[in-house]
Amino acid sequence: MNLEKQLHDGLKAIPGLSSVDIAHLSSQLSRYITLITKWNSTHNLTSVRNPESMITRHMLDSLVVLPHISGPNIADVGSGAGLPGIPIALARPDWQVTLVESNQKKAAFLQQTVVELGLQNVTIKQERIEKIKPENKINTVISRAFSSLERFMRLSKHLCAQNAERCRFVAMKGAFPDMELMQLPPEFPVEHIVPVTVPGLRAKRHLVIMRCHSE
């Protein structure tokens, strides 16, 4: 099975993509995987080296969050290779996605990817998260492999300052994060913990959805 066919089948199994042109999205994600593979040898973007594994562990894993997040302004904190921000931006061209990545080499890859995929709804911020000043009201702050829940919230809480009541923080985790949840202070209440199923992946996945008490 080629990459696009595998992507197409996986995308069809994800809730929330019914209004998306799956064939076009599969093609774009396939090009994105090719770019990651090309840059990975010199920039160490991800420990996943196999393009087929990237479909499940990166692309589909990023897109299962779609039914659980709100736009139109998304901030992807510690974006790395652009995950989950770039797949989200490809699936939702009507949303504006800001990728925050302080590493210069990874940020350079993100810039090149934006150019090659023609992503007009993506902005790159090569800066530490605590120094970011959002230009628009953020609806969702998301992180995939950034840090612990407590650190994620502490460093990025200012991103929701303009929209505290409506903005949500979404942390993508594997197994149920018992210890991290115990370490969260009361100022960062958890609204939902959602188990999600990634097509073709047996490993557990959870989304921790939080908010921040307005000052």
SERO-4910 file (N, C-alpha, C, O; in steps of 0.05 Angstrom, whole numbers):
BEGIN
 pado doro    nc1    nc2    nc3   cac1   cac2   cac3    cc1    cc2    cc3    oc1    oc2    oc3
  Met    A     17    -24      0      0      0      0     18     25      0     36     28     17
  Asn    A     12     44    -19     29     68    -20     21     87      2      0     84     15
  Leu    A     37    108      5     33    127     27      6    141     25     -9    142     45
  Glu    A     -1    150      1    -26    165     -1    -51    148      4    -70    157     16
  Lys    A    -50    123     -5    -72    104      0    -75     99     30    -97     98     41
  Gln    A    -52     94     43    -52     90     72    -63    114     87    -78    112    106
  Leu    A    -54    138     78    -64    162     90    -94    165     86   -109    172    104
  His    A   -102    161     61   -131    164     54   -148    146     72   -169    155     82
  Asp    A   -140    121     75   -156    102     91   -157    110    120   -177    109    133
  Gly    A   -134    119    131   -132    128    158   -149    153    163   -162    155    184
  Leu    A   -148    172    145   -163    197    148   -193    192    148   -208    205    162
  Lys    A   -202    173    131   -231    167    130   -241    156    156   -265    158    162
  Ala    A   -223    145    173   -231    133    198   -232    153    221   -239    146    244
  Ile    A   -224    178    216   -223    198    237   -249    215    237   -256    227    217
  Pro    A   -263    216    260   -287    233    262   -279    263    259   -257    271    267
  Gly    A   -296    278    247   -291    307    244   -279    315    218   -274    339    214
  Leu    A   -274    296    200   -262    303    174   -282    299    151   -274    298    128
  Ser    A   -307    297    158   -327    291    137   -329    313    116   -336    308     93
  Ser    A   -324    338    124   -326    360    105   -299    366     91   -298    385     76
  Val    A   -279    350     96   -252    355     85   -249    339     59   -259    317     57
  Asp    A   -234    351     40   -227    337     16   -204    318     23   -181    325     23
  Ile    A   -212    293     28   -193    273     38   -170    268     18   -147    264     25
  Ala    A   -177    267     -8   -157    261    -28   -136    283    -29   -112    278    -30
  His    A   -145    308    -28   -126    331    -28   -109    331     -2    -85    336     -3
  Leu    A   -122    326     21   -108    326     46    -87    303     46    -65    307     56
  Ser    A    -94    280     36    -75    258     34    -51    265     18    -28    259     25
  Ser    A    -55    279     -4    -33    287    -22    -15    307     -7     10    305     -9
  Gln    A    -27    327      7    -11    346     21      5    334     44     28    341     48
  Leu    A     -8    316     59      6    303     81     28    285     71     49    282     84
  Ser    A     24    273     48     45    256     36     70    273     29     92    265     33
  Arg    A     65    297     18     87    316     12    101    324     38    125    327     39
  Tyr    A     85    329     58     96    337     85    114    315     96    136    320    106
  Ile    A    105    290     94    122    267    103    148    266     88    169    260     99
  Thr    A    146    271     62    171    270     45    190    292     55    214    287     56
  Leu    A    180    315     62    197    337     72    210    329     98    234    334    103
  Ile    A    194    318    117    205    309    142    227    289    138    249    291    150
  Thr    A    222    270    121    242    248    116    268    260    105    290    252    112
  Lys    A    265    279     86    288    292     74    305    307     94    330    305     94
  Trp    A    292    322    111    306    339    131    315    323    155    333    332    170
  Asn    A    303    301    160    307    286    185    336    277    188    347    276    210
  Ser    A    349    270    166    376    259    167    396    279    178    416    271    190
  Thr    A    391    305    174    410    325    183    400    342    206    416    354    220
  His    A    374    343    209    363    361    230    350    347    253    342    360    273
  Asn    A    349    320    252    338    304    274    311    315    284    307    322    308
  Leu    A    292    317    265    266    329    272    249    310    289    234    319    306
  Thr    A    252    284    284    235    264    298    250    238    299    266    231    281
  Ser    A    245    222    320    258    196    323    244    176    305    255    154    300
  Val    A    221    182    294    207    164    275    219    168    248    218    189    236
  Arg    A    232    147    237    246    149    212    231    137    188    236    145    166
  Asn    A    213    119    194    199    105    173    175    121    164    158    128    180
  Pro    A    173    128    137    150    144    128    123    131    134    103    145    140
  Glu    A    121    104    132     96     91    138     88     95    168     65     98    174
  Ser    A    108     94    185    103     98    214     94    127    219     79    132    238
  Met    A    105    146    203     98    174    207     68    179    202     56    197    214
  Ile    A     56    162    184     28    166    178     12    163    204     -5    180    211
  Thr    A     16    140    218      0    135    242      9    151    265     -7    164    279
  Arg    A     35    151    270     46    163    295     48    193    294     50    206    316
  His    A     47    205    271     49    234    269     24    247    256     11    264    268
  Met    A     17    238    232     -5    252    217    -32    246    229    -47    264    237
  Leu    A    -39    220    231    -65    213    242    -67    220    272    -88    229    282
  Asp    A    -45    216    286    -43    223    315    -49    253    319    -62    261    338
  Ser    A    -40    270    300    -45    299    302    -74    306    296    -85    324    309
  Leu    A    -86    292    278   -112    299    268   -136    289    285   -158    299    282
  Val    A   -131    269    302   -153    259    319   -162    280    339   -183    277    352
  Val    A   -146    302    342   -154    323    361   -176    341    350   -189    355    365
  Leu    A   -180    341    324   -197    361    311   -225    363    323   -235    385    327
  Pro    A   -239    341    330   -266    344    342   -265    356    369   -287    363    380
  His    A   -242    359    381   -240    368    409   -228    395    413   -223    404    435
  Ile    A   -222    409    390   -210    436    392   -227    456    377   -242    449    360
  Ser    A   -223    481    384   -238    503    372   -220    523    359   -199    529    370
  Gly    A   -228    534    336   -214    555    323   -229    581    326   -247    583    342
  Pro    A   -220    602    310   -203    599    287   -173    604    292   -157    602    274
  Asn    A   -166    610    317   -138    617    322   -125    596    341   -134    593    364
  Ile    A   -106    581    330    -93    559    344    -63    566    349    -50    576    331
  Ala    A    -53    560    373    -25    562    378    -14    534    385    -23    521    403
  Asp    A      6    525    370     19    500    374     46    505    388     65    515    376
  Val    A     47    498    413     70    504    430     91    482    429     85    459    433
  Gly    A    117    489    424    138    469    421    132    452    397    132    427    398
  Ser    A    128    465    374    118    451    350    137    430    338    128    411    326
  Gly    A    163    434    342    182    415    332    181    413    301    188    432    287
  Ala    A    173    390    291    171    385    263    144    395    251    138    391    228
  Gly    A    129    409    268    103    420    259     79    403    268     58    404    254
  Leu    A     83    388    289     62    370    298     51    379    325     66    382    345
  Pro    A     25    383    327      4    376    308     -4    399    289    -23    396    273
  Gly    A     10    422    291      0    446    278     -3    445    248    -23    454    237
  Ile    A     17    433    234     15    432    205     -7    414    195    -23    422    177
  Pro    A    -10    390    205    -34    374    197    -60    388    203    -79    387    186
  Ile    A    -62    402    225    -87    417    232    -91    439    211   -114    443    202
  Ala    A    -70    453    205    -72    475    185    -80    465    158    -95    478    143
  Leu    A    -70    441    150    -77    430    124   -106    421    124   -120    424    103
  Ala    A   -116    410    146   -143    401    147   -163    424    150   -186    422    142
  Arg    A   -154    446    163   -172    468    168   -160    494    157   -150    511    173
  Pro    A   -160    498    131   -148    522    119   -162    548    127   -152    570    123
  Asp    A   -186    546    140   -201    569    149   -191    578    177   -199    599    186
  Trp    A   -174    562    189   -162    570    215   -134    582    212   -121    576    192
  Gln    A   -127    598    230   -100    609    231    -84    595    253    -92    593    276
  Val    A    -61    583    245    -45    567    263    -17    580    267     -3    585    248
  Thr    A    -10    585    292     16    595    299     33    573    310     25    560    330
  Leu    A     56    568    298     75    547    307     97    561    323    112    577    313
  Val    A     99    554    348    119    565    366    142    545    369    137    523    381
  Glu    A    165    552    360    188    533    362    214    550    365    221    565    347
  Ser    A    228    546    387    252    563    393    277    552    379    296    567    375
  Asn    A    277    526    372    301    515    359    304    525    330    285    523    314
  Gln    A    327    537    324    331    550    298    329    531    275    316    537    255
  Lys    A    340    507    277    340    488    255    311    478    250    303    475    227
  Lys    A    297    472    271    269    463    268    252    485    257    234    480    240
  Ala    A    256    510    266    241    533    256    247    537    226    229    544    211
  Ala    A    272    532    217    279    535    189    264    514    173    254    519    151
  Phe    A    262    489    183    246    469    170    217    477    167    204    473    146
  Leu    A    206    488    189    178    497    188    173    518    167    153    518    153
  Gln    A    192    537    165    190    558    145    190    546    117    174    554    100
  Gln    A    208    527    112    210    515     86    184    499     79    175    499     57
  Thr    A    174    486     99    149    470     96    126    488     88    110    481     71
  Val    A    124    511    102    102    530     96    104    539     67     83    541     54
  Val    A    128    544     58    132    553     30    125    531     11    110    536     -8
  Glu    A    136    507     15    132    486     -4    103    476     -5     94    467    -26
  Leu    A     89    477     17     61    468     17     41    491     13     17    486     12
  Gly    A     52    515     10     34    538      4     15    544     26     -9    550     21
  Leu    A     24    542     51      7    545     75      4    575     82     22    586     96
  Gln    A    -17    587     73    -21    616     78    -34    621    105    -36    644    114
  Asn    A    -42    599    119    -55    603    145    -37    595    168    -46    590    190
  Val    A    -10    594    163      9    586    184     29    609    188     40    620    169
  Thr    A     34    615    214     55    634    222     75    619    239     68    604    257
  Ile    A    101    625    235    122    613    251    133    634    270    140    656    263
  Lys    A    135    626    295    148    643    316    172    628    327    169    610    343
  Gln    A    196    637    319    220    625    329    228    640    355    243    659    354
  Glu    A    216    631    377    219    645    402    211    626    425    196    607    421
  Arg    A    221    632    448    212    617    471    183    624    477    175    647    474
  Ile    A    167    605    486    139    609    488    132    632    507    113    647    502
  Glu    A    147    635    528    140    656    548    144    684    537    135    704    549
  Lys    A    158    687    514    163    713    502    143    719    479    143    741    468
  Ile    A    126    701    473    106    705    451     84    723    460     73    720    482
  Lys    A     78    743    443     56    761    447     36    757    424     40    766    402
  Pro    A     14    743    429     -5    737    408    -18    762    396    -25    780    411
  Glu    A    -21    762    370    -33    785    356    -63    783    356    -77    804    355
  Asn    A    -74    759    358   -103    755    358   -111    739    383    -94    728    397
  Lys    A   -137    739    389   -147    724    411   -144    694    405   -154    685    384
  Ile    A   -130    679    421   -125    651    417   -149    635    427   -160    640    449
  Asn    A   -158    615    411   -180    598    419   -170    572    432   -182    562    451
  Thr    A   -148    561    420   -137    536    431   -107    537    431    -94    544    411
  Val    A    -95    531    454    -66    527    456    -61    497    459    -72    485    477
  Ile    A    -46    486    441    -42    457    441    -13    450    442      4    464    431
  Ser    A     -6    428    455     21    418    455     21    388    453      3    374    463
  Arg    A     41    377    439     41    348    434     63    335    451     58    314    462
  Ala    A     86    346    452    108    333    467    125    355    479    150    353    480
  Phe    A    112    375    489    127    399    499    138    395    527    162    400    531
  Ser    A    122    387    546    132    385    573    110    374    591     90    363    581
  Ser    A    114    376    617     93    367    636     69    386    634     71    408    623
  Leu    A     46    377    644     22    393    643     26    420    658     19    441    649
  Glu    A     39    418    682     43    442    698     61    462    684     55    486    685
  Arg    A     82    453    672    101    471    658     88    482    633     91    506    627
  Phe    A     74    466    619     59    475    595     40    498    602     40    519    588
  Met    A     25    494    623      6    515    631     20    540    641     12    562    635
  Arg    A     40    536    658     54    559    670     67    577    648     66    601    650
  Leu    A     80    564    628     94    579    608     76    591    586     84    611    574
  Ser    A     53    579    582     36    588    560     10    602    568     -6    609    551
  Lys    A      5    605    594    -21    615    604    -26    643    593    -50    651    589
  His    A     -5    659    588     -9    687    579    -21    688    551    -32    709    543
  Leu    A    -19    666    536    -30    666    509    -60    669    508    -71    677    488
  Cys    A    -73    662    531   -102    664    532   -112    688    547   -135    691    553
  Ala    A    -93    706    553   -101    730    570   -123    746    558   -140    757    572
  Gln    A   -124    748    531   -144    764    518   -171    750    515   -192    762    509
  Asn    A   -171    723    520   -195    707    515   -198    685    536   -204    662    529
  Ala    A   -194    693    561   -191    673    583   -216    655    585   -213    631    591
  Glu    A   -240    666    581   -264    651    585   -268    629    564   -279    608    569
  Arg    A   -260    635    539   -266    617    517   -241    600    509   -244    579    497
  Cys    A   -217    609    516   -193    595    508   -189    570    524   -194    569    548
  Arg    A   -179    549    510   -174    524    523   -145    514    517   -135    520    495
  Phe    A   -133    500    536   -107    488    532   -111    458    529   -125    445    544
  Val    A    -98    447    508   -101    419    502    -74    406    501    -57    413    484
  Ala    A    -69    388    520    -43    373    520    -48    345    510    -65    330    520
  Met    A    -32    337    490    -34    310    478    -16    292    493      8    296    494
  Lys    A    -27    271    505    -12    253    522    -16    224    512    -35    218    498
  Gly    A      1    206    521     -2    178    515    -19    165    536    -44    167    536
  Ala    A     -7    150    555    -21    138    577    -34    159    595    -25    182    595
  Phe    A    -54    152    610    -67    170    628    -46    183    647    -33    168    661
  Pro    A    -44    209    647    -22    222    661    -27    227    691    -29    250    699
  Asp    A    -30    206    706    -38    209    734    -21    228    750    -31    246    763
  Met    A      6    224    749     24    240    765     24    269    757     24    287    774
  Glu    A     23    274    731     23    302    722     -3    316    731     -2    340    738
  Leu    A    -25    302    731    -50    314    739    -50    321    769    -61    342    777
  Met    A    -37    304    785    -35    309    813    -18    334    819    -21    347    840
  Gln    A      0    341    801     18    364    805      7    390    795     19    411    798
  Leu    A    -17    389    782    -29    414    772    -40    431    795    -55    420    811
  Pro    A    -33    456    796    -44    473    817    -73    480    810    -82    478    787
  Pro    A    -89    489    830   -118    496    826   -123    517    805   -145    518    793
  Glu    A   -103    534    799   -107    555    780   -110    544    751   -118    559    733
  Phe    A   -103    519    747   -105    507    721   -125    483    722   -116    460    721
  Pro    A   -151    488    724   -170    466    726   -173    450    701   -171    461    678
  Val    A   -176    424    704   -180    406    682   -210    403    676   -225    398    694
  Glu    A   -218    408    651   -246    406    643   -253    378    634   -274    367    642
  His    A   -236    367    617   -241    340    607   -215    325    603   -194    337    597
  Ile    A   -216    299    605   -195    282    596   -207    262    576   -224    245    584
  Val    A   -199    264    551   -213    250    530   -194    228    519   -173    234    508
  Pro    A   -202    203    521   -187    182    508   -193    183    478   -216    184    470
  Val    A   -172    182    462   -176    183    433   -163    158    420   -143    147    430
  Thr    A   -174    150    398   -164    127    383   -152    136    357   -165    149    340
  Val    A   -127    129    353   -113    136    328   -115    111    310   -106     90    317
  Pro    A   -126    114    286   -128     91    268   -102     78    263    -82     91    255
  Gly    A   -100     52    267    -76     36    263    -56     37    285    -35     24    283
  Leu    A    -62     51    307    -43     53    330    -55     39    354    -77     46    363
  Arg    A    -41     21    366    -51      6    389    -46     21    415    -59     17    435
  Ala    A    -26     39    415    -19     53    439    -41     72    449    -57     82    432
  Lys    A    -42     76    475    -63     94    486    -57    123    481    -33    131    480
  Arg    A    -78    139    477    -75    167    473    -97    182    489   -120    173    490
  His    A    -90    204    502   -109    220    517   -104    249    512    -82    258    508
  Leu    A   -126    264    511   -124    293    510   -133    304    537   -154    298    547
  Val    A   -116    321    548   -122    335    573   -130    363    566   -114    379    556
  Ile    A   -156    370    571   -166    396    563   -169    413    589   -183    406    607
  Met    A   -155    436    589   -153    453    613   -160    481    607   -161    490    583
  Arg    A   -165    496    627   -168    525    624   -152    538    646   -140    525    664
  Cys    A   -151    565    645   -135    580    664   -153    600    677   -166    616    663
  His    A   -154    601    704   -170    621    717   -160    649    710   -136    655    711
  Ser    A   -178    666    702   -170    693    695   -160    708    720   -171    704    742
  Glu    A   -140    725    716   -128    739    739   -148    759    751   -142    773    770
***
